[in-house]
Amino acid sequence: MQVLLAQPRGFCAGVERAVSTVERALELYGAPVFVFHEIVHNGRVVEDLRRRGALFVNEIEAIPPGGVVVFSAHGVSDEVVARAEARRLRIIDATCPLVGRVHSRLRRYARLGYALVMVGHSGHDEVVGTVGSVQAPVHLVASLADVWALDIPASARVAYVTQTTLSLDDTAEIIAALRARFAHLEGPDLDDICYATHNRQRAVRELARRVDLVLVVGALNSSNSARLREVAQQCGVTAYLIEDAEALNPQWLRDVTGVGVTAGASTPEALVREVCERLGRLGATAVRELHGEPEAVSFRLPPGLVPLAEDADLVA
């Protein structure tokens, strides 16, 4: 049994920036630094930051007045910002710049008077924050059935945005249905789906062509990790989403000669290595990384956190 590693995989620039933001805030202000929701959707990352002094909360009112709060990479609604300001919190916004771009696009469509549609998954932190970034109704669609059920006249001027971590193929189908439904439609096509999602889905397709089984390492509540599993399955390969090496079921490896391993954009490389080590104990004879284009995208830390020259290695 051989193991192939997808390339690219794991942390993206937005996640690197968000994690570095919390680490830098702890350096500057000391513990505790409060983080609104999980900074990224990965338990290992959250626990590591908690040990360093980060406190994760789901309600702004749980933070004492004047405290330091970091908004997660998924972004937050205008209401959350207003509540934080009312408590005189020191706000550090770690929203991924690509998510922030979607917020800006939706606000522009709202100012222009379009009926607003968002393609995304109900309840996901990114979707909640994006929908809450405008003071106008936003219709949420996640399937073709949702598109045809929209209570918007066919003659209306409609604009859409998308969640950044969706399946490329599924989203393309939904956008095509929106174009068929509405004659006056504006939107970014697939441009809202971030580069890391594009790259990891493309890499897992290549991986699935070469193996009998795909393991996606990522949190069960990670949207982009779940989409990687779906993409692999759509390629005709059995695929599982596992949080860590202990979640690997040895029964899955029966009659398997090639295992592919990839990881969601919020998964640290250490978890991938631990999965590979367990596969080795279960009979894997070699681990090889597939060729892939390196990602050169990087984002600077939020204003006020950019380190001095001697700490330049912390700049994301």
PyMOL commands that set and color helices and strands:
alter all, ss='L'
color gray80, all
select helices_A, chain A and resi 13-29+43-52+60-62+78-86+97-111+125-131+144-148+168-181+195-208+223-234+245-247+250-253+269-281+309-314
alter helices_A, ss='H'
color red, helices_A
select strands_A, chain A and resi 2-5+33-36+54-57+68-71+90-93+115-119+138-141+157-162+184-186+213-217+238-242+258-263+286-289
alter strands_A, ss='S'
color yellow, strands_A
deselect
rebuild
show_as cartoon
